[in-house]
Amino acid sequence: MLRTASITATGAALCALALLTTAAPAHAANGTVGVRETVCAQDLYVRTEPVGAWMGTLYQGQTFLVEQVDGSWVYGFAYGQINRHGWVQNGWFC
């Protein structure tokens, strides 16, 4: 009886651990035209065009003013140390 209770407790603990480690990450949102969005990603590359040359990095908490949405990319103004227009991959905003 004692052994069964021990196995059951161990099994329950393992199930709880599995739920904690497989929980979905915080949901990131798509950008909205005309909204100054906050970056939720740890870092987000700003490019000259979609899949173009890298020109800077926005970090979590920095902002990006969305001016145009083109599929999975958005164009706008990157604030922070970049301070210029460029493209970022959509879906990484809070």
ROSE-4610 file (N, C-alpha, C; in Angstrom, 1 decimal, always signed):
// ROSE-4610
residu = [M/M/M/L/L/L/R/R/R/T/T/T/A/A/A/S/S/S/I/I/I/T/T/T/A/A/A/T/T/T/G/G/G/A/A/A/A/A/A/L/L/L/C/C/C/A/A/A/L/L/L/A/A/A/L/L/L/L/L/L/T/T/T/T/T/T/A/A/A/A/A/A/P/P/P/A/A/A/H/H/H/A/A/A/A/A/A/N/N/N/G/G/G/T/T/T/V/V/V/G/G/G/V/V/V/R/R/R/E/E/E/T/T/T/V/V/V/C/C/C/A/A/A/Q/Q/Q/D/D/D/L/L/L/Y/Y/Y/V/V/V/R/R/R/T/T/T/E/E/E/P/P/P/V/V/V/G/G/G/A/A/A/W/W/W/M/M/M/G/G/G/T/T/T/L/L/L/Y/Y/Y/Q/Q/Q/G/G/G/Q/Q/Q/T/T/T/F/F/F/L/L/L/V/V/V/E/E/E/Q/Q/Q/V/V/V/D/D/D/G/G/G/S/S/S/W/W/W/V/V/V/Y/Y/Y/G/G/G/F/F/F/A/A/A/Y/Y/Y/G/G/G/Q/Q/Q/I/I/I/N/N/N/R/R/R/H/H/H/G/G/G/W/W/W/V/V/V/Q/Q/Q/N/N/N/G/G/G/W/W/W/F/F/F/C/C/C]
num = [1/1/1/2/2/2/3/3/3/4/4/4/5/5/5/6/6/6/7/7/7/8/8/8/9/9/9/10/10/10/11/11/11/12/12/12/13/13/13/14/14/14/15/15/15/16/16/16/17/17/17/18/18/18/19/19/19/20/20/20/21/21/21/22/22/22/23/23/23/24/24/24/25/25/25/26/26/26/27/27/27/28/28/28/29/29/29/30/30/30/31/31/31/32/32/32/33/33/33/34/34/34/35/35/35/36/36/36/37/37/37/38/38/38/39/39/39/40/40/40/41/41/41/42/42/42/43/43/43/44/44/44/45/45/45/46/46/46/47/47/47/48/48/48/49/49/49/50/50/50/51/51/51/52/52/52/53/53/53/54/54/54/55/55/55/56/56/56/57/57/57/58/58/58/59/59/59/60/60/60/61/61/61/62/62/62/63/63/63/64/64/64/65/65/65/66/66/66/67/67/67/68/68/68/69/69/69/70/70/70/71/71/71/72/72/72/73/73/73/74/74/74/75/75/75/76/76/76/77/77/77/78/78/78/79/79/79/80/80/80/81/81/81/82/82/82/83/83/83/84/84/84/85/85/85/86/86/86/87/87/87/88/88/88/89/89/89/90/90/90/91/91/91/92/92/92/93/93/93/94/94/94]
x = [+0.8/+0.0/+0.9/+1.9/+2.8/+3.5/+3.9/+4.6/+3.7/+2.4/+1.5/+1.3/+1.2/+1.0/+2.2/+3.4/+4.6/+4.7/+4.3/+4.3/+3.3/+2.1/+1.1/+1.5/+2.1/+2.6/+3.7/+4.6/+5.7/+5.1/+4.1/+3.4/+2.7/+2.1/+1.4/+2.4/+3.5/+4.5/+5.1/+5.3/+5.9/+4.9/+3.6/+2.6/+2.5/+2.6/+2.6/+3.8/+4.9/+6.2/+6.0/+5.5/+5.3/+4.4/+3.3/+2.4/+3.1/+4.0/+4.7/+5.7/+6.4/+7.4/+6.9/+5.6/+5.1/+4.0/+3.9/+2.9/+3.3/+2.3/+2.5/+3.2/+4.1/+4.7/+3.6/+3.9/+3.0/+2.7/+1.4/+0.9/+1.5/+2.1/+2.5/+1.5/+1.4/+0.3/+0.9/+0.0/+0.4/+0.3/+1.0/+1.0/-0.3/-0.7/-1.8/-1.4/-1.8/-1.4/-1.9/-0.9/-1.2/-1.0/-0.5/-0.3/+1.2/+1.7/+3.1/+3.1/+3.6/+3.6/+4.8/+4.7/+5.8/+6.3/+7.6/+8.2/+8.2/+7.6/+7.6/+8.7/+9.3/+10.4/+11.6/+12.5/+13.8/+14.5/+14.6/+15.2/+14.4/+14.4/+13.6/+14.5/+14.9/+15.7/+14.9/+15.5/+14.9/+15.7/+15.0/+15.6/+15.3/+16.0/+15.8/+14.6/+14.2/+13.0/+12.7/+11.6/+11.3/+12.4/+13.0/+14.1/+15.3/+15.4/+16.5/+17.6/+18.5/+19.7/+19.3/+20.1/+19.9/+20.4/+19.6/+20.1/+20.0/+19.6/+19.5/+18.6/+18.6/+17.9/+17.0/+15.7/+14.9/+14.9/+14.9/+14.9/+13.6/+13.3/+12.1/+11.8/+10.6/+10.2/+10.3/+11.1/+11.2/+10.0/+9.9/+8.6/+8.9/+7.8/+7.8/+6.4/+6.4/+5.2/+4.9/+3.8/+3.4/+2.7/+3.2/+2.7/+2.1/+2.5/+2.1/+2.2/+1.2/+1.3/+1.4/+2.4/+2.5/+2.8/+1.7/+1.8/+2.4/+3.5/+4.1/+5.2/+5.2/+6.1/+5.4/+5.9/+5.4/+6.4/+6.0/+6.9/+6.5/+7.5/+7.3/+8.5/+8.3/+9.4/+9.9/+11.2/+11.7/+12.3/+11.8/+12.3/+13.5/+14.0/+15.2/+16.5/+17.5/+18.8/+18.8/+17.8/+17.7/+17.2/+16.0/+15.4/+15.4/+14.8/+14.6/+13.6/+13.1/+12.1/+12.8/+12.0/+12.4/+11.3/+11.7/+10.8/+11.1/+10.1/+10.3/+9.3/+9.6/+8.7/+7.5/+6.3/+5.1/+4.9/+4.1/+3.7/+4.6/+5.4/+6.3/+6.0/+4.8/+4.4/+3.5/+3.5/+2.7/+1.2]
y = [-1.2/+0.0/+1.3/+1.3/+2.4/+2.6/+1.5/+1.6/+2.2/+1.8/+2.4/+3.9/+4.3/+5.7/+6.5/+6.0/+6.6/+6.8/+5.7/+5.8/+6.8/+6.8/+7.7/+9.2/+9.4/+10.8/+11.2/+10.3/+10.6/+10.8/+10.0/+10.2/+11.5/+11.9/+13.2/+14.4/+14.2/+15.3/+15.4/+14.3/+14.3/+14.9/+14.6/+15.2/+16.7/+17.2/+18.6/+19.3/+18.6/+19.2/+19.2/+18.2/+18.2/+19.4/+19.6/+20.7/+22.1/+22.2/+23.5/+23.7/+22.6/+22.8/+22.9/+22.4/+22.5/+23.6/+24.4/+25.5/+26.4/+26.9/+27.8/+29.1/+29.7/+31.0/+32.1/+33.2/+34.4/+34.7/+35.0/+35.2/+36.6/+36.6/+37.8/+38.2/+39.5/+40.0/+40.5/+40.6/+41.3/+42.8/+43.5/+44.9/+45.5/+46.7/+47.4/+48.7/+49.0/+50.2/+51.4/+52.4/+53.6/+53.4/+52.2/+52.0/+51.9/+52.6/+52.4/+51.2/+50.1/+48.8/+48.6/+47.8/+47.4/+46.1/+45.9/+44.6/+43.7/+42.5/+41.4/+40.4/+40.3/+39.4/+39.9/+39.0/+39.4/+40.3/+40.1/+41.0/+40.8/+41.9/+41.9/+42.7/+42.0/+42.7/+43.7/+44.9/+45.8/+45.7/+45.6/+45.4/+46.5/+46.6/+47.5/+47.2/+46.0/+45.5/+44.1/+43.5/+42.2/+41.2/+40.5/+39.5/+40.3/+41.6/+42.4/+42.5/+43.4/+43.6/+44.1/+43.6/+44.0/+45.5/+46.3/+47.7/+48.0/+47.1/+47.4/+46.4/+46.4/+45.5/+46.3/+45.9/+46.4/+45.4/+45.8/+44.9/+44.9/+43.9/+43.8/+45.1/+45.6/+46.8/+48.0/+48.0/+49.1/+49.2/+50.3/+50.4/+50.6/+50.3/+50.4/+50.9/+52.0/+52.6/+51.9/+51.1/+50.4/+51.3/+51.4/+52.3/+51.5/+50.2/+49.4/+47.9/+47.1/+45.7/+45.0/+44.1/+43.4/+41.9/+41.2/+39.8/+39.6/+38.9/+38.6/+39.6/+40.8/+41.9/+43.2/+44.0/+45.4/+46.4/+47.6/+48.7/+49.8/+50.5/+51.6/+52.2/+53.0/+53.7/+53.0/+52.6/+51.9/+53.0/+53.0/+54.0/+53.4/+54.1/+53.5/+54.0/+53.2/+53.5/+53.5/+52.9/+52.9/+54.2/+54.6/+55.9/+56.1/+55.1/+55.2/+54.2/+54.4/+53.6/+52.3/+51.2/+49.9/+48.8/+47.6/+46.5/+45.5/+45.0/+44.0/+42.8/+41.7/+40.5/+40.8/+40.5/+40.8/+39.7/+39.9/+38.9/+38.9/+39.9/+39.9/+41.1/+41.6/+42.7/+42.3/+43.1/+42.8/+43.2]
z = [+0.0/+0.0/+0.0/+0.8/+0.9/-0.4/-1.1/-2.4/-3.4/-3.5/-4.5/-4.2/-3.0/-2.7/-3.2/-3.0/-3.4/-4.9/-5.6/-7.1/-7.6/-7.0/-7.4/-7.2/-6.0/-5.7/-6.7/-7.0/-8.0/-9.3/-9.7/-11.0/-11.1/-10.1/-10.1/-10.1/-9.5/-9.5/-10.9/-11.6/-12.9/-13.9/-13.8/-14.6/-14.4/-13.2/-12.9/-13.5/-13.4/-14.0/-15.5/-16.2/-17.6/-18.1/-17.3/-17.6/-17.6/-16.6/-16.4/-17.5/-18.0/-19.0/-20.4/-20.6/-22.0/-22.1/-21.1/-21.2/-22.4/-23.0/-24.2/-23.7/-24.5/-24.2/-24.2/-23.7/-23.7/-25.2/-25.4/-26.8/-27.3/-28.4/-29.1/-30.1/-30.4/-31.3/-32.6/-33.6/-34.8/-34.7/-35.5/-35.4/-36.1/-35.6/-36.1/-36.7/-37.9/-38.6/-37.8/-37.6/-36.8/-35.3/-34.9/-33.5/-33.2/-32.2/-31.7/-30.8/-31.4/-30.7/-29.9/-28.8/-27.9/-28.3/-28.4/-28.8/-27.7/-27.9/-26.9/-27.0/-28.2/-28.5/-27.7/-27.4/-26.8/-27.7/-29.0/-29.9/-31.3/-32.0/-33.3/-34.3/-35.4/-36.4/-37.2/-37.4/-38.3/-39.6/-40.7/-42.1/-43.1/-44.1/-45.2/-46.0/-46.1/-46.8/-46.2/-46.5/-46.0/-46.4/-45.4/-45.6/-46.2/-46.0/-46.6/-45.6/-45.9/-45.1/-43.7/-42.7/-41.3/-41.1/-40.4/-40.1/-38.6/-37.8/-36.4/-35.7/-34.3/-33.5/-32.5/-32.4/-31.4/-30.3/-29.0/-27.9/-27.2/-26.4/-25.7/-24.9/-25.1/-24.4/-25.3/-26.3/-27.2/-28.1/-28.9/-29.6/-31.1/-31.9/-33.3/-33.8/-34.6/-35.1/-36.4/-36.4/-37.6/-38.6/-39.8/-40.9/-42.0/-42.2/-43.3/-42.9/-43.3/-43.1/-44.5/-44.6/-45.9/-45.6/-45.4/-45.1/-43.7/-43.6/-42.3/-42.0/-42.7/-42.4/-42.2/-41.4/-41.2/-41.4/-41.9/-42.2/-41.2/-40.8/-39.9/-39.3/-38.2/-37.6/-36.3/-36.3/-35.1/-34.2/-33.0/-32.0/-31.3/-30.3/-29.6/-30.3/-30.2/-30.8/-32.3/-32.9/-34.4/-35.0/-34.5/-34.9/-36.5/-37.1/-38.6/-39.1/-40.3/-40.9/-41.3/-41.2/-41.7/-41.6/-41.9/-41.8/-40.7/-40.0/-39.0/-39.3/-38.8/-38.9/-38.0/-38.5/-37.8/-36.8/-35.7/-34.8/-33.5/-33.3/-32.1/-31.2/-31.2/-30.4/-29.2/-28.2/-27.0/-27.2]
